[in-house]
Amino acid sequence: MYKLLIVDDEPTVRFGLRTYFDWASYGIEVAAEADDGDVALEVIDRQPPDLILTDVRMPNMDGITLSRLALERDPGVKIVFVSGHDDVDYLKSAMKLSAVDYIFKPVNLQELSSTVRRVVEELDADRAERELRREMQEKLKEGLPLLREKFLLSLIDSGAPKNDLRERIDFLGLDLPDDAGYWALVVSVDDLAEVAASRSVRDCQLLWYAALNVCQELIERHIGGYAIENRQGEFVGLLRVRAAGGNASDATEALIALAADIQANLQRWLKLGVTIGIGDRANDLCELPRAYKQAAEAAERKWYLGKNRIITMDSLEISAPEEEGWSKHAPEQNERLLAALKAADEARLAELLADVFANFARNRRDGLKYGRSVCLQIVLAVGQLLLELGAQTPELEASEAKLWSTLNEQETLGGMRLLLEAHLSAVCGRIRDKRSSKSLNVVDRVKTVIEEKYADGGLTAAEIAKEVYLSPTYVSLLFKQETGQTVNEYLTEVRIEKAKTLLRDPKYKFYDICYAIGYTDPSYFTKLFKKATGVTPSVYRQNHA
């Protein structure tokens, strides 16, 4: 039953509300009455109600003040105001206090019934939510009893305690027989930093709790044993291998089937990708630290074998690269990378990066850590190159800043390589664009010089290069590359076009035109003009004058 407190300074109103309405049919008990707000507050402190039905205007403490103080004590209490029609300003204040509703005097029982029904629905919803929260908290507390968890963690950390081992196992109710062998299985969440960053602390805890339950349920279904959370994103399975019945091959197949089932269910239900490492069999509980260490090492090798895998000690030996071929990352390799960037040669850049990461993979002990360090060095060197070339942009600067954090979060060489390749590709494109823009600028300056000085008979490619403050060889190569013409071919083209314009006007003498466009030998000019147009200057004039 929900408890109701009726507050009104008029006895007849209190009597009517208490007597003429069937509160019990709504699951409500009239727990107390008060004739003023200050009296009601004392009642609330002694016996907190679920619902307060209060007048707005009262002599000592009005309903608004009472409600504010009541909500401070219990934010979940429901408040319904009873007021006269002239209490509009009071009711505006009431609504600001998140009151459930208000009813005008004289009270209409049908209206009161509708309001009470809605209040009870809200109270029921609040109660259901509290009950659900309580049940979830109890399940969370009961899921991994502290003593069991501490004991199982000690088994993989320092081994089984020699004293009173069997007594402690029996006391904790664990099924860890003496005549069994054991396996350790490590479930490592892939992309842990990304998974954790996208959730609140509470959501992370619920996720790990759910993942642990999935592992435990499947272990019990397949083989038998226990799942524990060793650290954030790592779950350990301690699996029993009964001495009687079955052979080693069957047990191995069952273990692989369990790992595959864990992997599939975590992905299906929780959208978690995991890498699972499996150590060699332990003959008894005392060998569990060795078995766990092997399983953890196998799971860690995802940095070069890849994520979302099941890795056993056997597959580790077969798949691991040879460490003998590993060598330190030399400064010359960075220089070659920077040279490929300067040349905007993406094919060469990809080839060099492939060599760099292939070398990382040969370092079986510290490949991931060492590779991360070298990648950060490369990012720093590339940033310096951009500054030297004046090619840095806000976008590339932001990309570089992001790389410093995301590279540290990567769990595989493949992940680091993808990030670095994307950044270097963007840098390569920026340098290519800047170089093209510079080339076009030089070409435009050369054309401007020719337009202004074509009449100078001594104008040569060397003189033009001097005008644009560059070497003749560079100007000639760049102009040819960008336009398809040599500098002299373009100079001749400009002069011929100027000659055509002058030939259309009869007032200009032929030899004057020749000198005006930079030629001192009329016969040489005639030869060039005919070669360019197919006709002599005189014929061109006859046809166009």
MORA-V31467 format. One line per field, one symbol per residue. ss: DSSP state (H for helix, E for strand, C for the rest). psi: psi as a letter, one per 20 degrees, with the letter a starting at -180 (. if undefined). A space follows every 10 residues. Layout:
BEGIN
ss: ???
psi: ???
END
This chain:
BEGIN
ss: CEEEEEECCC HHHHHHHHHC CCHHHHCEEE EEEECCHHHH HHHHHHCCCC EEEEECCCCC CCHHHHHHHH HHHCCCCEEE EEECCCCHHH HHHHHHCCCC EEEECCCCHH HHHHHHHHHH HHHHHHHHHH HHHHHHHHHH HHHCCHHHHH HHHHHHHCCC CCCCHHHHHH HHCCCCCCCE EEEEEEEEEC CHHHHHHCCC HHHHHHHHHH HHHHHHHHHH HHCCEEEEEE ECCEEEEEEE EECCCCCHHH HHHHHHHHHH HHHHHHHHHH CCCEEEEECC CECCHHHHHH HHHHHHHHHH CHHHHCCCCE EEHHHHHHHC CCHHHCCCCC HHHHHHHHHH HHCCCHHHHH HHHHHHHHHH HHCCCCHHHH HHHHHHHHHH HHHHHHHHHC CCCHHHHHHH HHHHHHHHHC CCHHHHHHHH HHHHHHHHHH HHHHHHHHHH HHHHHHHHHH HHHCCCCCCC HHHHHHHCCC CHHHHHHHHH HHHCCCHHHH HHHHHHHHHH HHHCCCCCCH HHHHHHCCCC CHHHHHHHHH HHHCCCHHHH HHHHC
psi: pqppppoqio hhgggghhgj pnhhijkppo hrqqjrhhgh hggghgnprh ppoqqgpqgg orhggggghg hhgniiqppp qprrijkghg hghghhjkqg rqpqqqpphg ggggggghgh ggggggghgh gggggghghg hignpggggg ghhhhigirp phpkghghgg hikqnmqhkq rqqpppoppq lgggghhjqr gghgghghgg gghgggghgh hggpbqpqog rpjpqppopq oqhqprrhgg hgghghgggh gggghhgghi kppqppqprr pphahhjhgg gggggggghh jihhhqrlro orhghghgip qphhjqqqoq hhhghhghgh ghiknhghgh gghggghhgg iinhgkgggg hgggghgggg hhghghghik jqqhghghgg ghhhghhhiq iqhggggggg ggghgggghg hggggghggh ggghhghggg hhkhiohjpr hggghhhjkr qggggggggg ghiiqrghgh gggggghhgg ghhioiipqg hhgghhjjqi ohhggggggh hhiirrhggg ghhi.
END
